[in-house]
Amino acid sequence: MVNEYELKKQICDIGKRIYNRNMVAANDGNISVKLNDHEFLCTPTGVSKGFMTPDYICRVNEKGEVIQANPGFKPSSEIKMHMRVYAKRPDVGSVVHAHPVYATSFAIAGIPLTQPIMPEAVIALGCVPIAEYGTPSTMEIPDNVEKYLPYYDAVLLESHGALTWSTDLLSAYLKMESVEFYAQLLYQSKMLGGPKEFDQKTVERLYEIRRQMGLPGKHPANLCQNKDGHNCHNCGLHQEIPGMPANGATTGSITSTPKEPAPEVIAEITKRVLEQLGK
């Protein structure tokens, strides 16, 4: 059992990794870890996640109210989003929110990450949908994320960033890395003429590998969401989740035959990525 101080150190280490990997700028992003059903550690608002020390970390209750925080530090208003994940997913031990450049570019363009293009992404992530836009610091974001929690372990936040969760801090962070890598590969393969997607049979074989591995979390391989009882990778083309459109996407367009985004969408993604990279 890792003690609280060690967990605070781990949060700071993950904060450095997120910052150094260009997944956040300035004071963006936040991280939390579950201590027990009533206590959680979280990063404070208004500080760079790349320069934290353990004394920065706050302890809050399940309502996001401060239990302990050193003078000058308080939780981010986005702790509401983290608390909603913990409330609806008892298996989750950590939540990570960041603004990775490629994944956030897809979120801004309204394109979910649903194309099966590499084994690791299919096995580890499944689909990454887009939760509808919510005003920062309000209950809109947790309310919009909630409908996805029973089915996924990662979401894009429309015009905002990405959110991942898992059993522990390292696993939640690695999911964020995986989301960003998936988004980058998808973007770059589109620049080369479009990715070659796996067929249904290949996807099903990858799903079976995941089941055999016994990986934790929620994933299309573990839960059929389609009318005909048959899983598909492309974000449940017939999926019916309460409060969601039938195609499983909040924005953008997904049909039974995946289409390339319009040239103007690609141009906009390119522009925003280059701006984020400072080019």
DRENDO-1510 file (C-alpha; in Angstrom, 1 decimal, always signed):
<recs>
REC; n; res; u; v; w
REC; 1; MET; +0.0; +0.0; +0.0 .
REC; 2; VAL; +1.6; +3.3; -1.1 .
REC; 3; ASN; +1.4; +6.0; +1.5 .
REC; 4; GLU; -0.1; +9.4; +0.9 .
REC; 5; TYR; +3.2; +11.2; +0.6 .
REC; 6; GLU; +4.5; +8.8; -2.0 .
REC; 7; LEU; +1.3; +9.2; -4.0 .
REC; 8; LYS; +1.8; +13.0; -3.9 .
REC; 9; LYS; +5.3; +12.5; -5.3 .
REC; 10; GLN; +3.9; +10.3; -8.0 .
REC; 11; ILE; +1.4; +12.9; -9.0 .
REC; 12; CYS; +4.2; +15.4; -9.3 .
REC; 13; ASP; +6.2; +13.0; -11.5 .
REC; 14; ILE; +3.2; +12.4; -13.8 .
REC; 15; GLY; +2.6; +16.2; -13.9 .
REC; 16; LYS; +6.2; +16.6; -15.1 .
REC; 17; ARG; +5.7; +13.9; -17.8 .
REC; 18; ILE; +2.5; +15.5; -19.0 .
REC; 19; TYR; +4.2; +19.0; -19.2 .
REC; 20; ASN; +7.4; +17.7; -20.8 .
REC; 21; ARG; +5.4; +15.8; -23.4 .
REC; 22; ASN; +3.6; +19.0; -24.5 .
REC; 23; MET; +0.3; +17.7; -23.3 .
REC; 24; VAL; -0.4; +20.9; -21.3 .
REC; 25; ALA; +0.6; +24.5; -21.5 .
REC; 26; ALA; +1.1; +27.0; -18.7 .
REC; 27; ASN; -1.3; +25.9; -15.8 .
REC; 28; ASP; -3.5; +23.6; -17.9 .
REC; 29; GLY; -4.6; +20.1; -16.8 .
REC; 30; ASN; -5.3; +18.3; -13.6 .
REC; 31; ILE; -4.7; +14.9; -11.9 .
REC; 32; SER; -6.4; +13.1; -9.1 .
REC; 33; VAL; -6.0; +9.9; -7.2 .
REC; 34; LYS; -8.5; +8.0; -5.0 .
REC; 35; LEU; -7.3; +7.3; -1.4 .
REC; 36; ASN; -10.6; +5.7; -0.3 .
REC; 37; ASP; -14.3; +6.3; -1.0 .
REC; 38; HIS; -14.3; +9.6; +0.8 .
REC; 39; GLU; -10.8; +11.0; +0.3 .
REC; 40; PHE; -8.9; +12.0; -2.9 .
REC; 41; LEU; -5.7; +13.7; -3.8 .
REC; 42; CYS; -5.7; +16.3; -6.5 .
REC; 43; THR; -3.5; +18.9; -8.2 .
REC; 44; PRO; -4.2; +22.6; -7.4 .
REC; 45; THR; -5.5; +25.3; -9.7 .
REC; 46; GLY; -3.3; +28.0; -11.1 .
REC; 47; VAL; +0.0; +26.1; -11.1 .
REC; 48; SER; +2.1; +24.5; -13.9 .
REC; 49; LYS; +1.8; +20.7; -13.6 .
REC; 50; GLY; +5.5; +20.5; -14.6 .
REC; 51; PHE; +6.8; +22.3; -11.5 .
REC; 52; MET; +4.9; +20.9; -8.6 .
REC; 53; THR; +6.2; +19.5; -5.4 .
REC; 54; PRO; +4.3; +17.3; -2.9 .
REC; 55; ASP; +3.3; +20.2; -0.7 .
REC; 56; TYR; +1.2; +21.6; -3.7 .
REC; 57; ILE; -1.2; +18.6; -3.6 .
REC; 58; CYS; -4.6; +19.0; -2.0 .
REC; 59; ARG; -6.8; +16.4; -0.3 .
REC; 60; VAL; -10.6; +16.6; -1.0 .
REC; 61; ASN; -13.7; +14.7; -0.2 .
REC; 62; GLU; -16.1; +13.0; -2.6 .
REC; 63; LYS; -17.9; +16.4; -3.1 .
REC; 64; GLY; -14.6; +18.1; -4.1 .
REC; 65; GLU; -14.5; +20.0; -0.8 .
REC; 66; VAL; -11.1; +20.7; +0.7 .
REC; 67; ILE; -10.0; +18.4; +3.6 .
REC; 68; GLN; -6.4; +19.6; +3.6 .
REC; 69; ALA; -4.5; +22.1; +1.5 .
REC; 70; ASN; -1.4; +24.3; +2.2 .
REC; 71; PRO; -1.9; +28.0; +2.1 .
REC; 72; GLY; -2.1; +29.4; -1.4 .
REC; 73; PHE; -3.3; +26.2; -2.9 .
REC; 74; LYS; -6.9; +25.0; -3.7 .
REC; 75; PRO; -8.3; +22.4; -6.1 .
REC; 76; SER; -9.2; +23.2; -9.6 .
REC; 77; SER; -12.9; +23.8; -10.4 .
REC; 78; GLU; -12.6; +20.9; -12.8 .
REC; 79; ILE; -12.4; +18.5; -9.8 .
REC; 80; LYS; -16.2; +18.1; -10.3 .
REC; 81; MET; -15.4; +16.2; -13.5 .
REC; 82; HIS; -13.0; +13.8; -11.6 .
REC; 83; MET; -15.6; +13.3; -8.8 .
REC; 84; ARG; -18.2; +12.3; -11.4 .
REC; 85; VAL; -15.9; +9.6; -12.8 .
REC; 86; TYR; -15.2; +8.2; -9.3 .
REC; 87; ALA; -18.9; +8.2; -8.4 .
REC; 88; LYS; -20.0; +6.3; -11.5 .
REC; 89; ARG; -17.0; +4.0; -11.8 .
REC; 90; PRO; -16.1; +2.4; -8.5 .
REC; 91; ASP; -13.3; +0.5; -10.2 .
REC; 92; VAL; -11.4; +3.7; -11.0 .
REC; 93; GLY; -8.5; +4.8; -8.9 .
REC; 94; SER; -7.1; +7.8; -10.8 .
REC; 95; VAL; -8.2; +10.4; -13.4 .
REC; 96; VAL; -6.0; +12.5; -15.7 .
REC; 97; HIS; -7.1; +15.5; -17.7 .
REC; 98; ALA; -4.8; +17.1; -20.2 .
REC; 99; HIS; -4.7; +19.0; -23.6 .
REC; 100; PRO; -2.5; +16.8; -25.8 .
REC; 101; VAL; -2.0; +18.6; -29.1 .
REC; 102; TYR; -3.2; +16.0; -31.6 .
REC; 103; ALA; -6.1; +14.6; -29.5 .
REC; 104; THR; -7.3; +18.1; -28.6 .
REC; 105; SER; -7.1; +19.0; -32.3 .
REC; 106; PHE; -9.5; +16.2; -33.1 .
REC; 107; ALA; -11.7; +17.3; -30.2 .
REC; 108; ILE; -11.8; +20.8; -31.6 .
REC; 109; ALA; -12.5; +19.6; -35.1 .
REC; 110; GLY; -15.3; +17.3; -33.8 .
REC; 111; ILE; -13.8; +14.1; -35.0 .
REC; 112; PRO; -13.9; +11.1; -32.5 .
REC; 113; LEU; -11.1; +8.6; -32.5 .
REC; 114; THR; -12.9; +5.5; -33.8 .
REC; 115; GLN; -10.9; +4.1; -36.7 .
REC; 116; PRO; -9.3; +0.7; -36.1 .
REC; 117; ILE; -5.8; +1.3; -37.4 .
REC; 118; MET; -3.3; -0.3; -35.0 .
REC; 119; PRO; -3.6; -3.4; -32.7 .
REC; 120; GLU; -2.5; -1.6; -29.6 .
REC; 121; ALA; -5.1; +1.1; -29.9 .
REC; 122; VAL; -7.9; -1.4; -30.6 .
REC; 123; ILE; -6.9; -3.6; -27.6 .
REC; 124; ALA; -6.1; -0.9; -25.1 .
REC; 125; LEU; -8.5; +1.9; -25.9 .
REC; 126; GLY; -11.3; +0.7; -28.2 .
REC; 127; CYS; -13.1; +3.8; -29.3 .
REC; 128; VAL; -12.6; +7.3; -27.9 .
REC; 129; PRO; -15.8; +9.4; -28.4 .
REC; 130; ILE; -16.3; +13.1; -27.9 .
REC; 131; ALA; -18.3; +14.4; -24.9 .
REC; 132; GLU; -20.3; +17.4; -25.7 .
REC; 133; TYR; -18.9; +20.9; -24.9 .
REC; 134; GLY; -19.5; +22.2; -21.4 .
REC; 135; THR; -18.6; +25.5; -19.8 .
REC; 136; PRO; -15.5; +25.2; -17.7 .
REC; 137; SER; -16.0; +25.2; -13.9 .
REC; 138; THR; -19.7; +24.3; -14.3 .
REC; 139; MET; -21.6; +21.0; -13.9 .
REC; 140; GLU; -22.0; +20.9; -17.7 .
REC; 141; ILE; -18.8; +19.0; -18.2 .
REC; 142; PRO; -19.3; +16.2; -15.7 .
REC; 143; ASP; -23.0; +16.0; -16.8 .
REC; 144; ASN; -21.9; +15.6; -20.5 .
REC; 145; VAL; -19.1; +13.1; -19.6 .
REC; 146; GLU; -21.4; +10.9; -17.4 .
REC; 147; LYS; -23.2; +9.1; -20.2 .
REC; 148; TYR; -19.8; +7.7; -21.5 .
REC; 149; LEU; -18.5; +6.4; -18.2 .
REC; 150; PRO; -20.1; +3.0; -18.3 .
REC; 151; TYR; -18.7; +2.2; -21.7 .
REC; 152; TYR; -15.3; +3.8; -22.2 .
REC; 153; ASP; -12.0; +4.6; -20.3 .
REC; 154; ALA; -11.2; +7.7; -22.3 .
REC; 155; VAL; -13.1; +10.5; -23.9 .
REC; 156; LEU; -12.3; +13.7; -25.9 .
REC; 157; LEU; -13.8; +16.8; -24.5 .
REC; 158; GLU; -15.3; +18.9; -27.3 .
REC; 159; SER; -13.2; +22.0; -27.9 .
REC; 160; HIS; -11.3; +21.3; -24.7 .
REC; 161; GLY; -9.0; +18.3; -24.3 .
REC; 162; ALA; -9.0; +14.7; -23.2 .
REC; 163; LEU; -9.9; +12.8; -20.1 .
REC; 164; THR; -8.7; +9.3; -19.1 .
REC; 165; TRP; -9.2; +7.1; -16.1 .
REC; 166; SER; -8.1; +3.7; -14.8 .
REC; 167; THR; -7.3; +1.6; -11.8 .
REC; 168; ASP; -4.3; +3.6; -10.7 .
REC; 169; LEU; -2.3; +6.7; -11.5 .
REC; 170; LEU; +0.2; +5.2; -13.9 .
REC; 171; SER; -2.4; +3.4; -15.9 .
REC; 172; ALA; -4.6; +6.5; -16.2 .
REC; 173; TYR; -1.6; +8.5; -17.4 .
REC; 174; LEU; -0.6; +5.8; -19.9 .
REC; 175; LYS; -4.1; +5.8; -21.3 .
REC; 176; MET; -3.6; +9.6; -22.0 .
REC; 177; GLU; -0.3; +8.8; -23.8 .
REC; 178; SER; -2.1; +6.1; -25.8 .
REC; 179; VAL; -4.9; +8.5; -26.8 .
REC; 180; GLU; -2.4; +11.1; -28.0 .
REC; 181; PHE; -0.3; +8.6; -29.9 .
REC; 182; TYR; -3.4; +7.1; -31.5 .
REC; 183; ALA; -4.5; +10.7; -32.5 .
REC; 184; GLN; -1.1; +11.6; -33.9 .
REC; 185; LEU; -0.9; +8.4; -36.0 .
REC; 186; LEU; -4.4; +8.9; -37.3 .
REC; 187; TYR; -3.7; +12.5; -38.2 .
REC; 188; GLN; -0.4; +11.7; -40.0 .
REC; 189; SER; -1.8; +8.7; -41.8 .
REC; 190; LYS; -4.6; +11.0; -43.2 .
REC; 191; MET; -1.9; +13.3; -44.5 .
REC; 192; LEU; -0.5; +10.3; -46.4 .
REC; 193; GLY; -3.8; +9.6; -48.1 .
REC; 194; GLY; -5.8; +7.9; -45.4 .
REC; 195; PRO; -5.3; +5.0; -43.0 .
REC; 196; LYS; -5.9; +1.4; -43.9 .
REC; 197; GLU; -8.4; +0.1; -41.4 .
REC; 198; PHE; -8.7; -3.4; -40.0 .
REC; 199; ASP; -11.6; -5.4; -41.3 .
REC; 200; GLN; -14.3; -6.8; -38.9 .
REC; 201; LYS; -12.6; -10.2; -38.5 .
REC; 202; THR; -9.3; -8.6; -37.5 .
REC; 203; VAL; -11.0; -6.4; -35.0 .
REC; 204; GLU; -12.8; -9.4; -33.5 .
REC; 205; ARG; -9.5; -11.3; -33.1 .
REC; 206; LEU; -8.0; -8.3; -31.3 .
REC; 207; TYR; -11.0; -8.1; -29.0 .
REC; 208; GLU; -10.6; -11.7; -28.1 .
REC; 209; ILE; -6.9; -11.1; -27.3 .
REC; 210; ARG; -8.0; -8.4; -24.9 .
REC; 211; ARG; -10.5; -10.7; -23.3 .
REC; 212; GLN; -7.8; -13.4; -22.8 .
REC; 213; MET; -5.5; -10.8; -21.3 .
REC; 214; GLY; -8.1; -10.0; -18.7 .
REC; 215; LEU; -7.5; -6.2; -18.9 .
REC; 216; PRO; -9.5; -4.0; -16.5 .
REC; 217; GLY; -11.8; -1.2; -17.5 .
REC; 218; LYS; -14.6; -0.7; -20.1 .
REC; 219; HIS; -14.1; -1.5; -23.7 .
REC; 220; PRO; -16.2; -2.6; -26.8 .
REC; 221; ALA; -14.7; -6.1; -26.4 .
REC; 222; ASN; -16.4; -6.4; -23.0 .
REC; 223; LEU; -19.8; -5.0; -23.7 .
REC; 224; CYS; -21.9; -5.3; -26.9 .
REC; 225; GLN; -23.7; -2.0; -27.6 .
REC; 226; ASN; -25.3; -2.8; -31.0 .
REC; 227; LYS; -28.8; -3.7; -31.9 .
REC; 228; ASP; -27.9; -6.9; -33.6 .
REC; 229; GLY; -25.7; -8.2; -30.8 .
REC; 230; HIS; -22.5; -7.9; -32.9 .
REC; 231; ASN; -19.6; -5.7; -31.8 .
REC; 232; CYS; -18.0; -3.3; -34.2 .
REC; 233; HIS; -15.1; -1.0; -33.5 .
REC; 234; ASN; -16.4; +2.2; -35.1 .
REC; 235; CYS; -18.0; +3.6; -32.0 .
REC; 236; GLY; -21.0; +1.3; -32.1 .
REC; 237; LEU; -22.5; +2.3; -35.5 .
REC; 238; HIS; -25.8; +1.0; -34.2 .
REC; 239; GLN; -25.2; +1.6; -30.5 .
REC; 240; GLU; -27.9; +2.9; -28.3 .
REC; 241; ILE; -26.7; +4.7; -25.2 .
REC; 242; PRO; -29.2; +6.8; -23.3 .
REC; 243; GLY; -28.8; +10.5; -24.3 .
REC; 244; MET; -26.5; +9.7; -27.2 .
REC; 245; PRO; -27.3; +9.9; -31.0 .
REC; 246; ALA; -27.7; +6.5; -32.6 .
REC; 247; ASN; -24.3; +6.7; -34.3 .
REC; 248; GLY; -22.5; +7.1; -31.0 .
REC; 249; ALA; -20.9; +10.4; -31.9 .
REC; 250; THR; -21.6; +13.8; -30.4 .
REC; 251; THR; -20.2; +15.8; -33.2 .
REC; 252; GLY; -18.8; +15.0; -36.6 .
REC; 253; SER; -20.2; +12.3; -38.8 .
REC; 254; ILE; -19.7; +8.5; -38.6 .
REC; 255; THR; -21.6; +6.2; -41.0 .
REC; 256; SER; -21.4; +2.5; -41.7 .
REC; 257; THR; -18.7; +3.3; -44.2 .
REC; 258; PRO; -16.0; +5.5; -42.7 .
REC; 259; LYS; -15.3; +8.6; -44.7 .
REC; 260; GLU; -12.3; +10.8; -45.0 .
REC; 261; PRO; -12.8; +14.2; -43.4 .
REC; 262; ALA; -13.4; +17.1; -45.7 .
REC; 263; PRO; -10.3; +19.0; -46.9 .
REC; 264; GLU; -11.2; +22.0; -44.9 .
REC; 265; VAL; -11.3; +19.9; -41.7 .
REC; 266; ILE; -7.9; +18.6; -42.4 .
REC; 267; ALA; -6.6; +22.1; -43.1 .
REC; 268; GLU; -8.1; +23.4; -39.8 .
REC; 269; ILE; -6.5; +20.5; -37.8 .
REC; 270; THR; -3.1; +21.2; -39.5 .
REC; 271; LYS; -3.4; +24.9; -38.7 .
REC; 272; ARG; -4.2; +24.3; -35.0 .
REC; 273; VAL; -1.5; +21.6; -34.6 .
REC; 274; LEU; +1.2; +23.9; -36.1 .
REC; 275; GLU; +0.0; +26.8; -33.8 .
REC; 276; GLN; +0.3; +24.5; -30.8 .
REC; 277; LEU; +3.7; +23.5; -31.8 .
REC; 278; GLY; +4.7; +27.1; -32.3 .
REC; 279; LYS; +5.5; +26.9; -35.9 .
</recs>
